Structures are given as C-alpha cells and as structure tokens.
Amino acid sequence: MKAKNVTMGIKSLREGLKDFADTFKALQSGEQVRPKPEGIYFTDFEAFRKAMTPQRFALLKMIRKNNPDSISCLAGLTGRNIKNVSEDVRALINLGLLEVSQVGKSKAPHLRYDKIMVELAV
C-alpha cells in the first residue's frame, strides 16, 4: 500500500487566496488543473504552535506505535487524563490528522497519514 503523506506549514491568508484564485482562473479558461498535494496550513507560526503541541505530536506517535482500540486505552498508554486526551484527539480530528472508528462502545483513533512533513519558510 502506498504511503499517504501530508504537508503542514505556514501560508498567509493572501497566499491561500492567491492559490485559490489562480486555480479558479485556470479552470475558467478551460485549463486542466492537477490536484495539489494534501496540505494543512496555518496563517502564522503561533497558530501552528497552538494547534500542534508536543502532547499532540506525542499522541500521534503513540497511536502509530500502539494502535490503541479506544481513547481510554490511549490515555492509559500516555499516563494522561482521559478528558485532556479526548480534547487533543478531537483537535487532531478537526485538523484532519486523525479519524476514529467505532469499536463496540469505544472509539478507536487512527492516523490518516503515514508521514507528516512540516514546511517552514524563513
């Protein structure tokens, strides 16, 4: 199975709107537009830092390594409070990095990507 990658980075609102406008113009003029690689972008480094805390990166690694069958199990593996782990899992789902599947009465977290590449321009 092919590895699924995602790029995370910083992209200003202006850059994001320009990309959208360029694609829209190309489509309007009948050009064939290639799909862009999947990406998750933030407007500034502070937003990136708030979204991708060390605890959330640790959860991603823990899920990859242990494939827990519930959020409760994940909390136990990390030694963290289940409420805090649940909040972080929800944030990672909202970012598009995780998904959950129903396993009995529990929800098992799964990674959506094999690799996350962080792109920061200087």
KEKE-3310 file (N, C-alpha, C; in steps of 0.2 Angstrom, whole numbers, plus 5000, padded with zeros to 4 digits):
npx = (5004:5003:5011:5004:5005:5006:5007:5012:5011:5015:5005:5001:4985:4983:4992:4985:4973:4977:4982:4970:4963:4971:4969:4955:4954:4962:4953:4942:4946:4947:4958:4967:4968:4979:4977:4982:4995:4989:4987:4989:4987:4993:4990:5000:5015:5012:4999:5001:5009:5001:4991:4998:5004:5017:5012:5001:5008:5015:5004:5001:5012:5011:4999:5002:5012:5006:4993:4980:4964:4954:4950:4951:4961:4972:4974:4978:4990:4997:4998:4990:4976:4960:4951:4958:4966:4955:4951:4962:4963:4951:4954:4964:4957:4949:4959:4961:4970:4968:4956:4942:4936:4921:4922:4914:4908:4917:4928:4940:4956:4963:4977:4977:4987:5003:5015:5020:5024:5033:5033:5042:5045:5059)
npy = (4994:5011:5024:5037:5054:5070:5088:5100:5117:5135:5147:5162:5171:5179:5172:5159:5163:5168:5156:5149:5158:5158:5144:5144:5153:5146:5135:5142:5146:5134:5126:5111:5107:5101:5091:5097:5092:5085:5096:5105:5120:5135:5151:5158:5156:5155:5151:5138:5133:5133:5124:5112:5105:5099:5088:5083:5079:5069:5060:5057:5049:5039:5033:5028:5019:5010:5007:5009:5003:5011:5028:5029:5019:5024:5035:5029:5023:5034:5040:5051:5062:5056:5066:5076:5070:5066:5079:5083:5073:5076:5089:5085:5077:5087:5095:5086:5076:5064:5050:5042:5026:5016:5005:4993:5000:5009:5022:5020:5028:5033:5035:5046:5048:5043:5049:5065:5080:5094:5111:5125:5141:5152)
npz = (5000:4996:5004:5013:5013:5021:5020:5032:5036:5035:5029:5022:5023:5012:5003:5002:4997:4984:4978:4977:4969:4957:4953:4951:4940:4930:4929:4924:4912:4905:4906:4911:4928:4939:4953:4969:4981:4997:5010:5026:5032:5041:5047:5053:5063:5076:5077:5072:5081:5093:5088:5086:5098:5109:5116:5108:5096:5102:5105:5092:5089:5098:5095:5082:5086:5095:5091:5098:5104:5109:5115:5129:5131:5125:5133:5145:5140:5138:5151:5154:5158:5154:5149:5145:5135:5126:5122:5115:5105:5098:5093:5084:5076:5070:5063:5053:5054:5061:5062:5069:5073:5076:5089:5096:5111:5111:5104:5092:5089:5073:5063:5049:5040:5035:5035:5041:5035:5039:5034:5033:5029:5029)
capx = (5000:5006:5011:5000:5009:5003:5012:5009:5015:5013:5003:4996:4978:4984:4994:4980:4968:4980:4982:4963:4961:4974:4966:4949:4955:4964:4948:4938:4949:4947:4964:4966:4971:4981:4976:4988:4995:4986:4991:4986:4991:4991:4991:5006:5018:5009:4993:5004:5012:4995:4987:5002:5008:5021:5007:4998:5013:5016:4998:5001:5017:5008:4994:5006:5016:5002:4986:4975:4957:4950:4953:4953:4967:4977:4975:4981:4996:5001:4998:4987:4969:4956:4947:4963:4967:4950:4951:4968:4961:4946:4958:4968:4952:4947:4964:4961:4976:4965:4949:4940:4931:4918:4924:4909:4906:4923:4930:4947:4959:4968:4981:4975:4993:5009:5020:5018:5030:5032:5037:5043:5050:5062)
capy = (5000:5017:5028:5043:5060:5077:5093:5106:5123:5142:5151:5168:5171:5181:5166:5154:5166:5168:5149:5148:5162:5155:5138:5146:5156:5141:5131:5146:5146:5128:5123:5106:5108:5095:5091:5099:5088:5087:5101:5108:5126:5139:5158:5161:5151:5155:5146:5131:5130:5131:5118:5106:5105:5092:5082:5081:5075:5063:5056:5054:5044:5033:5029:5024:5013:5005:5006:5008:5002:5016:5034:5027:5015:5029:5039:5024:5022:5041:5042:5057:5062:5055:5072:5080:5066:5067:5086:5083:5069:5080:5094:5082:5075:5093:5096:5081:5071:5058:5049:5037:5021:5013:4998:4992:5006:5014:5025:5019:5033:5030:5040:5047:5049:5039:5054:5072:5084:5101:5115:5132:5146:5158)
capz = (5000:4995:5010:5012:5016:5021:5022:5036:5035:5036:5022:5024:5020:5005:4998:5001:4992:4978:4976:4975:4963:4951:4951:4948:4934:4926:4927:4920:4905:4902:4908:4916:4934:4943:4961:4973:4987:5003:5015:5032:5033:5047:5045:5056:5067:5083:5076:5071:5088:5097:5086:5086:5104:5110:5118:5102:5092:5106:5104:5085:5089:5102:5091:5077:5089:5099:5088:5103:5102:5112:5118:5136:5131:5123:5139:5149:5137:5139:5158:5154:5160:5148:5147:5141:5129:5122:5119:5110:5099:5095:5090:5079:5071:5067:5059:5048:5055:5064:5062:5074:5071:5082:5091:5102:5114:5111:5098:5091:5085:5068:5059:5042:5036:5037:5037:5041:5033:5041:5029:5036:5025:5033)
cpx = (5004:5006:5008:5003:5004:5008:5008:5014:5012:5011:4999:4990:4979:4987:4989:4974:4970:4980:4975:4961:4964:4971:4959:4950:4957:4958:4943:4940:4950:4953:4963:4971:4973:4980:4982:4988:4991:4990:4986:4990:4988:4993:4998:5009:5015:5003:4995:5006:5006:4991:4991:5007:5012:5017:5003:5002:5014:5010:4999:5006:5014:5003:4997:5009:5012:4995:4981:4968:4952:4954:4955:4960:4973:4979:4979:4989:5001:5002:4994:4980:4965:4953:4952:4965:4962:4949:4957:4966:4956:4949:4962:4963:4950:4952:4964:4967:4974:4958:4948:4935:4928:4920:4920:4907:4911:4924:4938:4950:4963:4971:4978:4981:4999:5015:5017:5024:5029:5037:5036:5048:5053:5063)
cpy = (5006:5021:5035:5049:5066:5082:5098:5111:5130:5145:5156:5168:5174:5176:5161:5157:5166:5161:5148:5152:5160:5149:5140:5149:5151:5137:5135:5146:5140:5124:5117:5107:5102:5096:5093:5093:5090:5091:5104:5114:5131:5146:5161:5155:5150:5150:5139:5128:5129:5125:5111:5106:5098:5087:5079:5077:5069:5058:5053:5048:5038:5029:5025:5018:5008:5003:5005:5007:5006:5022:5033:5023:5020:5033:5035:5024:5028:5043:5049:5056:5061:5061:5076:5077:5067:5074:5086:5079:5073:5085:5091:5079:5082:5096:5092:5076:5064:5057:5043:5032:5018:5006:4996:4998:5011:5017:5024:5024:5030:5036:5041:5047:5045:5044:5061:5076:5091:5106:5122:5136:5151:5164)
cpz = (5000:5002:5008:5016:5016:5023:5027:5036:5037:5029:5024:5021:5013:5000:4997:4996:4985:4974:4973:4969:4956:4949:4948:4941:4928:4924:4923:4913:4901:4903:4912:4922:4937:4950:4964:4979:4993:5007:5020:5033:5038:5044:5048:5061:5074:5082:5075:5078:5093:5095:5087:5092:5104:5112:5112:5097:5096:5105:5097:5085:5093:5098:5085:5080:5092:5096:5093:5101:5105:5114:5125:5136:5129:5129:5144:5147:5139:5147:5159:5156:5154:5145:5142:5134:5124:5118:5114:5104:5095:5090:5084:5074:5067:5062:5053:5049:5058:5062:5067:5071:5077:5083:5097:5104:5113:5104:5097:5087:5080:5065:5052:5037:5039:5039:5036:5040:5035:5036:5032:5032:5030:5029)
residu = (MET:LYS:ALA:LYS:ASN:VAL:THR:MET:GLY:ILE:LYS:SER:LEU:ARG:GLU:GLY:LEU:LYS:ASP:PHE:ALA:ASP:THR:PHE:LYS:ALA:LEU:GLN:SER:GLY:GLU:GLN:VAL:ARG:PRO:LYS:PRO:GLU:GLY:ILE:TYR:PHE:THR:ASP:PHE:GLU:ALA:PHE:ARG:LYS:ALA:MET:THR:PRO:GLN:ARG:PHE:ALA:LEU:LEU:LYS:MET:ILE:ARG:LYS:ASN:ASN:PRO:ASP:SER:ILE:SER:CYS:LEU:ALA:GLY:LEU:THR:GLY:ARG:ASN:ILE:LYS:ASN:VAL:SER:GLU:ASP:VAL:ARG:ALA:LEU:ILE:ASN:LEU:GLY:LEU:LEU:GLU:VAL:SER:GLN:VAL:GLY:LYS:SER:LYS:ALA:PRO:HIS:LEU:ARG:TYR:ASP:LYS:ILE:MET:VAL:GLU:LEU:ALA:VAL)
# end
